[in-house]
Amino acid sequence: MRKAAQEAFVLEFVKSVRAKDPGIGGMKLWYMYRQAFDGNCPVGRDRFADIIGPPKGA
């Protein structure tokens, strides 16, 4: 359950940032996420990339 909640939180963060800047890249998003939620047990870089990346097999 915690994993699904983390994924949903990351996706909402990405959607909110990309609503303001649709062309922002994944690494910049990662740095912004990390800065905003550093002390709050954020997901790791690779996990973040897996969440926002294209679906497997695409």
Secondary structure, DSSP 8 states (H G I E B T S, - for coil): -HHHHHHHHHHHHHHHHHHH-TT--HHHHHHHHHHHTTTS----HHHHHHHHS--TT-
